[in-house]
Amino acid sequence: MALGLPVIGGMVSQNVLNIVDTAMVGWLGDEALAAVGTGSFVNFMAVAFVLGLSAGVQAVVARRVGEGRQDEVGGALNAALLVAVGCGLPIMAVVWAVSEPVFELLNPDAHVVELGVPYLRLRLCAAAFVGMNFAFRGYWNGINRPSVYMRTLIAMHVVNITLNWVFIYGHLGAPAMGSSGAALASAIAVTCGTILYFAQAWKLAPGFLTQRPSADEFMTIARLSAPNGLQQLLFATGFTVLFGIIGRVGTDATAAANVLINLMLVCILPGLALGIAGASLVGQALGRGDADDARQWGWDVVKVGMLAMGLAGLPMLLCPEFVLQFFLHGRDSIEVARIPLQLIGASVALDAVGMVLMNCLAGAGATRTTAAIVVGFQWLLFLPAAYVVGPVLGYGLLGIWIAQVTYRLLQASVFAVVWQRGSWRNVHV
């Protein structure tokens, strides 16, 4: 709990930001909400590969801490920061150039495209900073200082919410930019977060910007981060494809899906945060040579995650319309989202098993295994099923969400089996 609560605090603040963004943009109408939802996931897809740096840095740093080699952890962070800049800038340029045809492919509504392309391009301006922020996240969690990550994330969100109010609606003399204002606020907030991370690392991280990364450190970071980065990329691409599938059901369904995903994160983020804490505990136990302790940490964190996520899901299960009315303002949109939200509330406690053990496996260095499971279930099972039951058979958003819940529960079962078998004990970091 000492490791997990600060991470939960930071991630809950992140989800509060997403919820506030969704609520503020929701007043602009379903088209703006659909544009922001689709644009957010295209941006997620664009930066997803560099997000894998977090898992790579955390695995290396936690293992070195467990081995008593704390003086070597600065090089891993420095290597990851260089990779983030080297990958982030080309990604920004390429996705900026193809943003309009990509949006047109994902959503046939011309008004959604008109609003979504400027939103996406402004978000892309912070791509390199996003990668650096995730490298810092892995470092702070790996050395058991998640409070640094938490307070930085909270500061970012305060900036973002304030600037949302300024730029979306045109306060304090700024122009009313609508959905583009939300993107500008997010880009500025991410940049401020990077500056704050640098200031704290200069005081608190030995070897930061002074310890030259070795070729072996670059190779280790790349070997551990690349599978997780590929997993993140294909996962984000899958979500973007999902928005394209839902876009063929209707604009009201796309707006509802944006709200549902953000509300689902209310439940999922505590499990993800606990999993990140579990990854450090597993890596440090393996560094001490105690594989049995590492495996028990995984199951203990699962128990806490199931309790936390189950409690978070209760309002969605018991009073879905009350929750949805804060984000959707049309009766049809609320009705479309009602039963899918109840499905989230009913299943999310079991989903905690997969969320926690996925991160614990990454903490053990088994990033290839997690990538294969996540990508395989999403691309080979869920997305084909979503396309068939949604646009083809006409079961709409409800059919798509039933498919989503089913695939995530099956995925959680596989993660449980892999963790119990224990082949991850032998991964070299």
N, C-alpha and C positions, 0 to 999 in steps of 0.2 A: 504493500500500500504506500510505503514511503516513496518508492520509485514511481508507482503508477499514478498516484493522485495528481502530482504536478503535470504529468503528460495528459491526464484526463482534463485537468483544468485548461490547459492550452488548447486541446482539441475541442472541448466544449465551447471555448471562446471562438474557435474557428467555425464551428457549426452555428453559433449564435450569429456570426457575421453572415453566413450563407442564408440563414433564415431571415435576417433583417434585410439583406439585399433582395431576397425573393419578395418579401412583404412590400418593400418600397417600390420595386419595379412593378409589382402586381397591380398597383393603382393606375399604371399606364395602359393596362389592357392585356388581353390574352396574346396579341401579336408580339408585344414587347417582352412578355414573359417567355414566350416560345423562342424568341430571338436570343435572349440572354441564356436560356437553358441550353440551346443548341450551341451557341458560341462558347459557352463555358466548357463544354465537353470537347469541342474542337481544340480549344486552348489546352485543355488537359492532355489531349492526344499529342499536341505539339511538344509539350514539355515533359511528357511522361518518361522518356528514356533517361533524362538527367535526374528524375526523381529516384531512380534506382541507386544513386550515390548514397542515399541515407542508409540503406541496408548494408551496403558494402563497407562504409566507414564504421558503422556501429559494430558489425561483426569483427572487424580487425581490431578496433579500439578495445572492445570488451574482452576479447581473447588476450590482448597484451596486458590489460589490467589484471586479469586472472593469473597470468604468468609472472606478474611482478615486474613488468617491463614498461612502466608508465612513462619513462623518459623517451620512448620511441613513438608515442601516439601523435605528436605534432606533425610528423611527416605525412601520415595518412590523411589528415585534414587538409594540409597544403596541396597534396596531390589531387584530392577530390575537388578543391576549389578551382584549380587550373583546368581540370576536365570540364567542370560546369561552364566556365567561360568559353572554352574551346568548342563545346557542343552547342551551347545556348545561342550564340550569335548567328551561326549558319542556319539553325532551326528557325529562328525568327525571320530571317530573310526569305527562306523558301516558302514557309507557310503564309507569310504576308502576300507573296506574289500569287498564290493559288487560292486565297481565301474566298474570293467571289464565286468561282466555279464550284468549289467544295460546298459552299452554303447552298447554292442552287441545286446541287445534287441531293443534299440532305433534306431540303424542305421546298416544296413547290409553291408556297405562298410568297408572292413577290414582296409584300410588305414586310414579312418576317426577314427576308433576305436583305432588304433595304436597311432595316434596323440592325441586323446581326453582323454584317461585314465590318462597319466601323467599330462596333463593340469588340469584335475579335481582334482587329488590328491594334487597338489600343492595349488590350491585354497582352499581346505578343511582345510589346516593348519591354516587358519585364522578364522575358524568358530566361536570360542568363542569371538574373537575381534569384529567380525561383530555384534554379539548380544549386546555387551557392547556399541558399537558406536550408535546403534539404541536406546538404553536406554538413552544415553546422548542426542540424538536428541530430543526425547520426552520431556526431562527435559528443555532444553534451549528454545524450542518453547513454552512450557507451562508457563514459567515465562517471556515471551515476550522479550527474548534475542536471536533471531534467527541469529544475526550477528556472534555469537560464533560458531554456527553450520556451517555457510557459510564459514568463514575463515578457519576452520578446514578442511572442505571438499575440498576447493580449494588447501590447502597445500598438502593434500593427493594426489590429482590429478596431481599436479606438480611432486611429487615424482614418481607417477606411470608412467607418460608419459616419464620422464627422464629414468627410469629404463627399460621401454619398448625398448627404443632406444638402451640401453646398452645390454640387454639380448636377445632380439629377433634377432638382427643382429650381435651381437658379437663385440661391440665397447669397447674402453678403456681397452683392454686386456681380456675381458670376453669371454667365449665361445658363439658361435651363437646357441642359444637354440630353435629358431623358436617359435612355438605356446606355448611351455612350458615356454619360457622366459616371455611371456605375463602374464602367471599365477603366476610366481615367483614375477614379478613386482607388481601385484595386491595384493598378500599376504603381501609383505613388506609394501606397502603403507597403507593398512588397519591397520596393527600393529602400524605404525607411527602415524596414526590418533588417535588410542586409547591412546597412550602415550601423545599426545598433548591435548586430552580431559581431561586426568587426571591432567595435569599441570594447565590447565585453571580452572578446577573445584576446585582445591585446593585453588585458590585465590578468585574465584567468587561465589562458591556455599556453603552457610552456611550449616553446618551439614554434608558435604561430608566426608565420611569415619569415622566420629565421632559419628553421630546420629544413634543409633542402631535401625533397623527397628522392629516395633512391629509385633506380629502375625496378627493383624488386617490389617496392611499395606501389609504384604505378601499376605493375602487372597484377599484384594481389587485389588492389582496388578494382581494376578492370575485370578480373576474373570473377569476383564476387558481385560486382555491381551490374555487369552486363546482363546476366540472366534475369535479375530483378528488374532492370531497366527495360528489357524486352518484354517481360511480364506486364509491367506498367503500361508500356506502349500499346501492346495488343489489347490489354484490358480497357484502356482509354479509347482505343480505336473501336473496340466492341461497343462501348457505351455510345460513341458517336454514331455508329451504324444503327444502334438501337433507336436513337432519336430520329434517324432517317426512316426507320420502319414505322415508328409511332407517328411521324409526320404524314405518312400516307393514310393513317387512320383519321386524322383531323387536327386542326390547330388547337381545339379545346383539349384534345387528348395530350398534345405536346405540352401545353401549359400545365395540365394536371400532372404529367409525368415529371416535369421540373420540380413541382412542389413535393411530389411523393419521394423523389430521390433525396431532396434536402431533408425531409422529415425522417426518412430512413436513416440518414446519417446521424440524427439525434440518438438513435439506438445503437448504431454500429460504432461510432467513434469511441465510446468508453471501452468496448471490446478491443478495438484497434490500439488504443492507448495502453491498455493493460498488456496486450501482446507485445508492444514495443518494450515495456518494462520487463516482460518475461524474456525477450530476446537478450537483453543485457545479462539477466540472471543465468540464463542457459549458457551464454558465451563465457561468462566468468567461471561457472562451474566446470565447463569443459577445459578451460585454461588451467584450473587446479587439478585436472585429471579425474574428476568425480562425475562420471557419466550418469550414474544412478540418481544423483542429486539433480542433475540437469533435467532428466526425464520427469522427476517428481515436480520440479518447478513448473513444467508445462501443464500438468494436470491440476496443480493447485491454482494457477492463474485462470485456467478454464472455469473452475468453480466460481471464482469471484466475477469473472466476465459474464457468465450465464445469469447470475443474480442481478448485476448492474443493467445488462441489456434487457432482461425480462421486465424489470421495474420501469425502465424507460419506455417500453412498448405498451404498457397498460393503457395509457390515455388514448392511444391510437386504436386499440382494440375495443375499448368500452365507449368512447364518445368521439368517433371520427369526424362527424359534422361540426362539432364545436371546434376541433383543431383546424379543420380546413377553412373555416370561415374567415380566418385571419389572413389567408393568402389568395383564395379564389373568391371572386365576387359575382360570379354568374351561377345560377342554380344548376344549369346543365353541367358545368365544369365540376362543381362539388359532387354531383351525383356520379359522374364518371370516376372520380377519385375515391369515393367512400369505401367500397368493398376492398379495392387494392390496399388502402391504408390499413384496414382491419387485418388483412393477410400479413402485412408487415408486423403489426403488433402481436399476432398470434405465433409467429415463427421465429422471431428475432432472438429469443433466448437460446434456441438450438444453433442458430447461426453463429453464436459466440464461440462455439467449439472450433469452427473453421477459422474465424478471425484471429483467435489467440494462437492456435497451433501453426498457422501459416507464418506468423511473425517469429514464433519460437524456432521453427525450422530455419528461417533466414538467419536468426541469431547464431545457430549452429553452423552456418555456412552452407546449408543445403538449398541455395537459391535456385539451382537448376530444377530440383524436385518441385519446389513451390511454383515455379514458372510453368512447368509442364502440366501440373494439376489445374491451375487457374485458367491458363490459356485453353487447355483441352476442353474443360467443361463449358467455358463461355462460347468458344467458336464452333465446337463440334456438336454441342447439345443445345445450349440456350438460344443462340441467335437463329439457327434454322427453325427451331420450334416457335420462336417469337414471330418470325415472318409468316409461317404457315398458319398459326392460330389467329394472328392479328389481321393483316391486310387480306390474306388469301381466303381464310374460312370465315372471316367477319366477326370474330369474337372480341375484337377491339382491345382496349387497354386492359380490361379484366382478364382476358385470355392470356395476354402477354405477361401480366403480373403473376398469374398462377404458374406459368412456365418459369418465371424468375425465382419464385419461392422454392419450387421443386428442385431446380438445379443447384441452388445454394445449399439446401439441406443435404443433397447427395454429395456435394463437394466437401461439406463439413465432415461427413462420414468417412470419406477417403482420407482426409487429413488426420483424423483420429486413428485410423488403421496404420498409416505411415508412421505416426509418432510412436505408437505402441510397439511397433516392430523394431525401431531403434537403429536403422541403418545409418541415420544421420550422425551417429556417434563417431564415425570414422572419417568424416570430412576434414581435410587438412586446411587450416587457415594460417 
